[in-house]
């Protein structure tokens, strides 16, 4: 009797696991779409004035890295971005932080300093919602005309993100 039950249960469990893994990987794929342009929103430079994102295009593509203070993966992503920020220097790069907890604690933990290779900014939920990102961390790429080109979701090493950006801009 037990063998008959196990013959049914084991394949069923394996099938459920396979379906779960497929769904999980599908949610972490790179999105591409058209018809979405850079929102006309102001974000705030850390410790400075506001910044109009559309003013950051300047004939170069705009790359926005979205992070959140309550996301553990974002902390790893922030450290990687900070340590490899020079790899983004060919584009206008903005690191946008949605904050729920202490913003200063997040910046201190991740050593983000808003160096010359990227601009460190912050925004609340209403601004983040306008970008329609699927989750944190995420990277969005916009053309020099402000047209949305690609969303790269999930915690990825900077080298992988750079490869995706370069492929998108070809």
C-alpha positions in Angstrom: 0.0 0.0 0.0 2.8 2.4 0.9 4.6 1.7 -2.3 1.5 2.5 -4.3 1.2 5.9 -2.5 4.9 6.6 -3.0 4.7 5.9 -6.7 2.1 8.6 -7.0 3.5 11.1 -4.5 7.1 11.2 -5.6 6.4 12.1 -9.2 3.8 14.6 -8.1 6.3 16.3 -5.8 9.0 16.4 -8.5 6.5 17.9 -11.0 5.4 20.6 -8.5 9.1 21.5 -7.8 9.9 21.7 -11.5 6.8 24.0 -12.1 7.8 26.1 -9.1 11.4 26.6 -10.4 10.1 27.5 -13.9 7.7 30.1 -12.5 10.5 31.5 -10.2 12.9 31.9 -13.1 10.2 33.4 -15.3 9.7 36.2 -12.8 13.4 37.0 -12.8 13.8 37.5 -16.5 15.0 40.6 -18.2 12.1 42.7 -19.5 12.0 44.7 -22.7 9.0 46.8 -23.8 8.3 49.9 -25.8 5.9 52.8 -25.3 7.2 53.8 -21.9 9.3 56.9 -21.5 11.3 58.4 -18.7 8.8 59.9 -16.2 9.1 63.7 -15.6 9.9 63.3 -11.9 12.2 65.0 -9.4 14.4 62.9 -7.2 16.6 64.2 -4.4 20.4 64.1 -4.5 21.6 62.9 -1.1 22.4 66.0 0.9 21.7 68.4 -2.0 18.9 69.8 -4.1 16.4 68.0 -6.3 17.2 66.6 -9.7 14.9 66.3 -12.7 15.7 62.9 -14.2 14.9 63.9 -17.8 17.6 66.5 -17.5 20.1 63.8 -17.0 19.9 62.4 -20.5 22.4 64.7 -22.2 22.9 62.8 -25.4 23.9 59.7 -23.5 21.8 56.7 -22.3 20.6 56.9 -18.8 21.0 53.9 -16.4 19.1 54.0 -13.2 19.8 51.4 -10.5 16.9 51.0 -8.1 17.6 50.0 -4.5 15.6 49.9 -1.3 16.7 50.2 2.3 14.6 47.2 3.4 16.0 44.8 0.8 19.0 42.7 1.8 19.9 42.0 -1.9 20.0 45.7 -2.5 22.8 46.1 0.1 24.9 43.6 -1.8 24.0 45.3 -5.1 25.0 48.7 -3.7 28.4 47.4 -2.5 29.0 45.9 -6.0 28.0 49.2 -7.7 30.1 51.3 -5.4 33.2 49.1 -5.9 32.7 49.0 -9.7 31.2 52.4 -10.4 33.8 53.2 -13.0 32.3 50.6 -15.3 29.2 52.8 -15.7 31.2 55.9 -16.6 30.2 55.8 -20.3 26.5 56.4 -19.4 24.7 58.8 -17.1 24.2 56.6 -14.0 21.9 57.3 -11.2 21.5 55.2 -8.1 17.9 55.7 -6.8 17.1 54.6 -3.2 13.6 54.1 -2.0 13.8 54.4 1.7 11.7 52.8 4.5 14.3 52.6 7.2 17.2 54.8 8.1 18.7 56.1 4.8 21.9 57.2 6.5 22.4 53.7 8.0 21.9 52.1 4.5 24.4 54.5 2.9 26.9 53.8 5.7 26.5 50.0 5.5 26.9 50.0 1.7 29.6 52.6 1.6 27.7 54.5 -1.2 29.3 57.9 -1.6 27.8 59.3 -4.8 31.3 59.6 -6.3 31.9 61.1 -9.8 30.8 58.0 -11.6 27.1 58.1 -10.4 24.6 60.3 -8.7 23.2 59.1 -5.5 19.5 60.0 -5.1 16.5 59.1 -3.1 12.8 59.0 -3.7 9.6 57.9 -2.1 7.0 55.3 -3.2 5.1 57.7 -5.5 8.2 58.3 -7.6 9.2 54.7 -7.7 5.7 53.6 -8.7 5.9 55.7 -11.9 8.8 53.5 -13.1 6.7 50.3 -12.8 9.7 48.2 -11.7 9.0 44.6 -10.8 10.9 44.6 -7.6 14.2 45.5 -5.9 17.0 45.6 -6.9 16.5 46.5 -10.5 18.2 48.5 -13.3 16.5 50.4 -16.0 18.0 51.6 -19.2 16.7 54.6 -21.2 17.8 55.8 -24.6 19.3 59.3 -25.1 15.7 60.2 -26.2 14.3 59.1 -22.9 12.7 56.0 -24.3 12.6 52.9 -22.0 14.7 50.1 -23.4 15.1 47.5 -20.7 14.6 46.5 -17.1 17.2 44.2 -15.6 15.6 42.8 -12.4 17.3 41.1 -9.5 20.6 41.0 -7.8 23.2 40.6 -10.5 26.9 41.2 -10.5 27.9 44.5 -12.1 29.6 42.7 -15.0 26.3 41.0 -15.9 24.4 44.2 -15.7 27.0 46.0 -17.9 26.7 43.2 -20.5 22.9 43.5 -20.5 23.1 47.3 -20.9 25.7 47.0 -23.7 23.5 44.4 -25.5 20.5 46.6 -25.2 22.2 49.6 -26.7 23.6 47.8 -29.7 
